[in-house]
Amino acid sequence: MLTLMMTLNLVACGGEKASTSSTSSQGSAQENKQEAAQDTTQESTEVEYTEEQQALAQEFSAMIDAYNEVVDKVNTSPELLEIEELVTVMNEISEGITEIDGYFADPKNLTPEVMDNIKTVIDRAYEFINSAEKLINEVESGNANS
């Protein structure tokens, strides 16, 4: 679980570097007009997602679906909700998923390094999901034996 959180943080740090490249809003009216013209040009020459980026987005979406199923099961189990570490890790993972989701807003954000990090996060998330499902099954089978 700790490895997953470290990987999420690594991807998030890469995003901070990418997001600091925006231009300053200070300047003359002429500079602002030039920036507006550039924005319009960028919109008309929109970059398309590569097949690899689309496949990664689908993998990420499938992982989120699997994660949400685990969250739903945990949220309906008072015994599981009492496990503070589980709830804390799930909250941290949810925050990380939200941060990573932002990378998919623009294909330019999905550099090879970022994509590799996202793939690692997906793998780690599935490891967490499998562990959580085992825990859920243990709690459910304990309830059935009661």
Protein Blocks (a to p, Z undefined) as FASTA:
>chain_A
ZZmmmmmmmmmmmmmmmmmmpccfbdcfklmmmmmmmmmmmmmmcccddfklmmmmmmmm
mmmmmmmmmmmmmmmmmklmmmmmlmmmmmmmmmmmmmmmmmmmpmklmgfklmmmmmmm
mmmmmmmmmmmmmmmmmmmmmmmmZZ
